[in-house]
Amino acid sequence: TQLLEQSPQFLSIQEGENLTVYCNSSSVFSSLQWYRQEPGEGPVLLVTVVTGGEVKKLKRLTFQFGDARKDSSLHITAAQPGDTGLYLCAGARTGNQFYFGTGTSLTVIP
Amino acid sequence: DSGVTQTPKHLITATGQRVTLRCSPRSGDLSVYWYQQSLDQGLQFLIQYYNGEERAKGNILERFSAQQFPDLHSELNLSSLELGDSALYFCASSLGSQRGYGYTFGSGTRLTVV
């Protein structure tokens, strides 16, 4: 049983479209991270959020941590083929041990 | 190059055998984490070390053990291997052990048990 459920599991969109990936749990997290993983490589950290309601923007990516610190979303504006990859959310309840979500596999078609 | 080095990159071994996976953390990072990634289970947290001491345990089997040495490199030992242990094993490091420290992952070791 995964602590964090992500949706959708798979997403295929055209270049230029917007998309949102969701990360949900019944548990409260002290911090939450988002990663992107490409085939054959380890996940690469995109962002860490620690405050309920926090919103962080990185260029075309917007991350939001839910007010109750149980959920998060990742919104990508004007997706590009370089955004293709597996997106993983990860939450920590205490300390710095992160439990990873089920993942969303994104394909952006040129 | 993330700065976290894992060796070997690939490992093929038979059931019942024992293997050791090695990880060198990014320079300056004191905390090391081991994860197992399989298609059906996703990324599963195994164990964390901080400055040589075990800090947290996750879903690590009793057949598996790990340690962090004084030079901060870490080893994950997997024994009595079963077919189901076939997976990608990742090591990650972070500066500290408190919340909010981001992980830097290595490229992983792909273990195939035949």
Chai-1 contact restraints between the chains, C-beta under 6 A:
chainA,res_idxA,chainB,res_idxB,connection_type,confidence,min_distance_angstrom,max_distance_angstrom,comment,restraint_id
A,S30,B,R99,contact,1.0,0.0,6.0,A-B,restraint_1
A,S31,B,R99,contact,1.0,0.0,6.0,A-B,restraint_2
A,S31,B,G100,contact,1.0,0.0,6.0,A-B,restraint_3
A,E41,B,S107,contact,1.0,0.0,6.0,A-B,restraint_4
A,G42,B,F90,contact,1.0,0.0,6.0,A-B,restraint_5
A,G42,B,F105,contact,1.0,0.0,6.0,A-B,restraint_6
A,G42,B,G106,contact,1.0,0.0,6.0,A-B,restraint_7
A,G42,B,S107,contact,1.0,0.0,6.0,A-B,restraint_8
A,G42,B,G108,contact,1.0,0.0,6.0,A-B,restraint_9
A,P43,B,F105,contact,1.0,0.0,6.0,A-B,restraint_10
A,L45,B,G102,contact,1.0,0.0,6.0,A-B,restraint_11
A,T48,B,G100,contact,1.0,0.0,6.0,A-B,restraint_12
A,T48,B,G102,contact,1.0,0.0,6.0,A-B,restraint_13
A,V50,B,G100,contact,1.0,0.0,6.0,A-B,restraint_14
A,A92,B,R99,contact,1.0,0.0,6.0,A-B,restraint_15
A,G95,B,A56,contact,1.0,0.0,6.0,A-B,restraint_16
A,N96,B,S97,contact,1.0,0.0,6.0,A-B,restraint_17
A,N96,B,Q98,contact,1.0,0.0,6.0,A-B,restraint_18
A,N96,B,R99,contact,1.0,0.0,6.0,A-B,restraint_19
A,N96,B,Y101,contact,1.0,0.0,6.0,A-B,restraint_20
A,Q97,B,F45,contact,1.0,0.0,6.0,A-B,restraint_21
A,Q97,B,Q48,contact,1.0,0.0,6.0,A-B,restraint_22
A,Q97,B,A56,contact,1.0,0.0,6.0,A-B,restraint_23
A,Y99,B,F45,contact,1.0,0.0,6.0,A-B,restraint_24
A,F100,B,G42,contact,1.0,0.0,6.0,A-B,restraint_25
A,F100,B,L43,contact,1.0,0.0,6.0,A-B,restraint_26
A,T102,B,G42,contact,1.0,0.0,6.0,A-B,restraint_27
